Structures are given as C-alpha cells and as structure tokens.
Amino acid sequence: MFRRELTELQELLTRVRDGATSAGDARAGLNAMAMRQNDWTLGAVCSRYCSGVAHHHHLEDEGIFPHLRKSDESLGPVLDRLGAEHLQIHDAIEAVDTALVRHMNEPTDFEGIEAAVEELSKALLTHFSYEEEQLVEPLSRHGFYAGQV
C-alpha cells in the first residue's frame, strides 16, 4: 500500500512538472488520497501519506518492536536500525512538504521537489525491503504481539 501511494506521489509530481496540475492542486490531491488520517500531520501535502506512515511506525515502535525485542534479543540491532530509519523517513516526508510549498512560490523550479521526492522514495523503499527481509520470519514465529502465535 505504501509503495503504491509513493508511486502516486511521484506521478503527481510529474503532473505538476508537466504543467498538467498546479502545486496547490497537488497538495489538495494528496490531502484527498484514500489513506487520510488526522491524528498527526506535517502540513497539507503530508496529511494523508505522513499520517499513514506515522501511524504504521508508531504501531511498530510502541507495540511490535518491543514485543519482538522481548521475544528474541538477537533482533536488537535490526529493531534499532528500523527505529532510526523511522525518524529519517519522517524528516524526508517533511522535506517533501517544504519543497512543494517552496515550489508554489517558484513554479518553474522543480529541482528541490524532485530531489525531496527522490530522497523519500529511496529512504522508504530501502526501509521496506530491509524490514521485510529481517522481520517476516521472526513475525511468523513470535507474532505481532504477545500471545498471538
């Protein structure tokens, strides 16, 4: 789901760059995407995507990771890395919003927004791959919470 929505974000940026939509309309479009939640936002461009990612990371950081750490101490370095990546990803999402706002004031300059989206894409895709590679098997053994398995 997050990969699909990242692709939607990239396609939306392409439409802005190609003049098919304005940066303001892009921000409104991101607000209207299906996963919108209002419990945590970093600005209008992030309200949908940021909230989903933040909620996902909060569940991991506060529930799943402590359970896995308790169930299998050898996962400590993996969980530490994933937790640190969560902070980096949230910074990258904030940078996308900041760059899109800046773009609204300089509509012919796409360098900042393209770089911010590229950085977010790399951070998320690397994070997802590492997380899946490292945690699928431990989650199948220990579950997402105590007593699940």
Secondary structure, 3 states (H helix, E strand, C coil): CHHHHHHHHHHHHHHHHCCCCCHHHHHHHHHHCCCCCCCCCCCHHHHHHHHHHHHHHHHHHHHHHHHHHHHCHHHHHHHHHHHHHHHHHHHHHHHHHHHHHHHHHCCCCCHHHHHHHHHHHHHHHHHHHHHHHHHHHHHHHHCCCCCCC
